[in-house]
Amino acid sequence: MNNAMETPKDYTAAFEELKEILSALQQDEIGVDALAEKVKRAAHLISYCGERLRSTENEVQKVLDELGEED
């Protein structure tokens, strides 16, 4: 089991883990004892994914800005 604050190796791994947690929740596979830990982990993964998306968006915008300056 992953520690709630363990950083995923990358965006894809985080997204896949989130899908697994969601699927387990939807199918009532998570017991009450593990629920709080899974919710904490999901919140951490969502935050991580958001940060990665913002970072990627900034990097892409920077490249596009640099390309625009070359004209």
Secondary structure, DSSP 8 states (H G I E B T S, - for coil): ---TT---SSHHHHHHHHHHHHHHHHTT-S-HHHHHHHHHHHHHHHHHHHHHHHHHHHHHHHHHHHHHHT-
